[in-house]
Amino acid sequence: MTPNGTAIRCFRKARGLSLRHMAAVTERSRGFLSLVERGQAGASRDTLCRIADALEIPVAAINREEMS
């Protein structure tokens, strides 16, 4: 799936969360999350759900496929 990395970064920063914190909460590496935020990597449905849960937002807010 193709997440909206810009939206993920904006939500993360608005909540004052670091990539390190997100990595710990989502059980994904900081490097991978950085790639997702920069639009250089896709993410599975499970990963998108973990990111959305960590940010306390609906998956639709960060999933381009569901936004269309």
Secondary structure, DSSP 8 states (H G I E B T S, - for coil): --B-HHHHHHHHHHTT--HHHHHHHHT--HHHHHHHHTTSS---HHHHHHHHHHHTS-GGGTBHHHH-
